[in-house]
Amino acid sequence: MCEFRIINRTALIPALALSAIALTGLASAPAQASTGEAVIYTGDQTPLTVYQNPTGCRNFTTGARPPTTTLLNLTDGPVYYYGQRNCPVGGEVLVVQPGYGRVLPINSYVYYSLEFT
C-alpha cells in the first residue's frame, strides 16, 4: 500500500534554492594560491631565481649546464617539476613538498618548468 504526503510548497522551494546556492558555491570555489617563495639555486656566485607567492606554470632555463640546480620550496603548497616547458599534463618528474628542497635533474641548454598549486 502506498502512502502519499502533502508537502508544504512554500517551505520546500526556499529550502531547495538555498541548497542549490550552497552546492554551487562549493563546486566553484577557486583553488588557494601558494604563499611564500620558491627559490632556484644554480651554483656559487650566481643570482638566485626567486618566485614570490607563485601560481600556475613557470618556465625557466639554466643556460649552460650548471654544476647543480636546487629547488627550495618555501611555499605552503607542493611544487611540481617538469623536464620540459609548459608543464605538460602527466609530465611531472618530481614533486617537492612545502618546506623541502631538491636537487633537480638538469640537462644542458634545455628549458624546464615548475607548476605551483
C-alpha positions in Angstrom: 0.0 0.0 0.0 1.4 3.4 -1.0 1.3 6.3 1.3 1.3 9.9 0.0 2.1 13.0 1.9 1.2 16.6 1.1 4.3 18.7 1.0 4.2 22.4 2.0 5.5 24.0 -1.2 6.1 27.4 0.5 8.7 25.8 2.7 10.2 23.4 0.1 11.1 26.0 -2.6 13.3 28.2 -0.4 15.0 25.2 1.1 15.8 23.8 -2.4 17.1 27.2 -3.6 19.4 27.6 -0.6 20.7 24.0 -1.1 21.4 24.8 -4.8 23.3 28.0 -3.9 25.4 26.2 -1.2 26.3 23.4 -3.6 27.2 25.9 -6.4 29.5 27.8 -4.0 31.3 24.7 -3.0 31.8 23.4 -6.5 33.1 26.7 -7.9 35.4 27.7 -5.0 38.8 28.8 -6.6 42.0 27.0 -5.5 44.0 28.8 -3.0 47.3 30.2 -4.4 50.6 29.2 -2.8 52.1 31.8 -0.5 55.8 32.1 0.3 58.8 31.7 -2.0 60.2 29.1 -4.3 64.0 29.6 -4.9 66.2 28.1 -7.6 69.9 28.0 -6.8 72.3 27.1 -9.7 75.7 27.4 -8.0 78.2 29.7 -6.3 78.2 33.4 -7.1 75.1 33.2 -9.3 71.9 35.1 -8.7 69.0 33.2 -7.2 65.8 32.9 -9.1 63.0 33.7 -6.6 59.3 33.2 -7.2 57.2 35.2 -4.8 53.7 33.8 -4.0 53.9 31.7 -7.2 50.9 30.4 -9.1 50.5 28.4 -12.3 53.2 27.2 -14.6 56.6 29.0 -14.8 59.2 28.1 -17.5 62.9 28.5 -16.7 66.3 27.6 -18.2 69.7 27.2 -16.6 71.6 28.3 -19.7 75.0 26.5 -19.7 74.9 23.3 -17.6 75.4 24.4 -14.0 77.2 22.1 -11.5 74.0 21.7 -9.6 70.5 23.1 -9.6 68.5 23.1 -6.4 64.8 24.0 -5.8 63.9 25.2 -2.3 60.1 25.1 -1.7 59.4 27.7 1.0 55.7 27.9 0.0 52.7 26.3 1.7 51.9 24.1 -1.3 53.7 21.4 -3.4 55.8 22.4 -6.4 55.8 20.1 -9.5 59.0 19.9 -11.6 58.8 19.1 -15.3 61.7 18.2 -17.5 60.2 20.2 -20.4 58.4 23.5 -21.0 54.8 24.5 -20.2 54.0 21.9 -17.5 52.6 19.1 -19.8 49.8 17.0 -18.2 51.3 13.8 -16.9 54.9 15.0 -17.5 56.0 15.9 -14.0 59.3 14.4 -13.0 59.1 15.0 -9.3 57.2 16.8 -6.5 58.9 19.0 -3.9 56.7 19.3 -0.8 56.4 22.5 1.3 59.5 23.1 3.5 61.7 20.8 1.4 64.5 21.2 -1.2 65.6 19.0 -4.0 68.5 18.8 -6.4 66.9 18.9 -9.9 67.9 16.6 -12.8 69.2 19.1 -15.4 70.5 18.6 -18.9 72.4 21.4 -20.7 70.6 24.2 -22.6 67.1 22.9 -22.0 64.0 24.6 -20.8 62.2 23.3 -17.7 59.0 24.3 -15.9 57.6 24.4 -12.4 53.9 24.3 -11.5 52.7 25.9 -8.3 49.4 25.0 -6.7 
